[in-house]
Amino acid sequence: MTDIQSTSSEPLSESSAPHAAGSPTDQPSASAPIEPVATERPSFLFLGIVSAITLAADLGSKLWAERRLDRPDAIFHPVVLIRGNLDFVLAKNRGGAWGLLQDTPEYIRRPFFLLVSAVAITFILSLYRRLLPNQTALKWGLPLVLGGAVGNFVDRIRYSYVIDFIHAHMVWGGKDHSWPTFNVADIAICIGVGLIAIDMFGGKKDKFEPDHAA
């Protein structure tokens, strides 16, 4: 009997050959790598301008207060802005807010407040460099706090006390209730802290860009 060959000796064509699993024809073409979207870095020029304006307003107003209010009769003749509510009276605050540590010895008080001011300034600069473009409130708040902090810092270096001269008070219940005397630097710091709080508690996440400096 003659054996009948069942297989064809002709090789399969490329069109009829099945594609091997994982062959290049089965894989999607590799796309070009996506470039990361560059985030806008905060402008240190903006930080410097706002801080410098705040500092100039603070130091200029303190200079005026020293020349106008630092006289023997000034305490009896303050500059009245709103009678019974707001006037200018010179005060030399050797402590912190609300007279904190006012009675502490000089060799403890002065280094303490200088150190606190230096740490605060360093922290503000570190925080500012990590801001994202959409943090408008913080971009304004940090320079205001920085300018105010530097203003009071300069006073502590020059005099070992801070010049305050804005006196807010009101008559209530037959008594004159006074808010602790403050200055332009304190106003800037309060506004700046308020803007920082608005940004911090605004409900957004991932506010700050990671610091890769380390």
Buried (B, 14 or more C-beta within 10 A) or exposed (E): EEEEEEEEEEEEEEEEEEEEEEEEEEEEEEEEEEEEEEEEEBEEEEBEEBBBBBBEBBBEBBEEBBEBBEEEEBEEEBBEEEEEEBBBBBBBBBBBEEEEEEEBEEEEBBEEBBEBBEEBBEBBEEBBBBBBEBBEBBBBBBBBBBBBBBBBBBBBEEEBBBBBBBBBBEEEEEEEEEEBBBBBBBBBBBBBBEBBEEBBEEEEEEBEBEEEEE
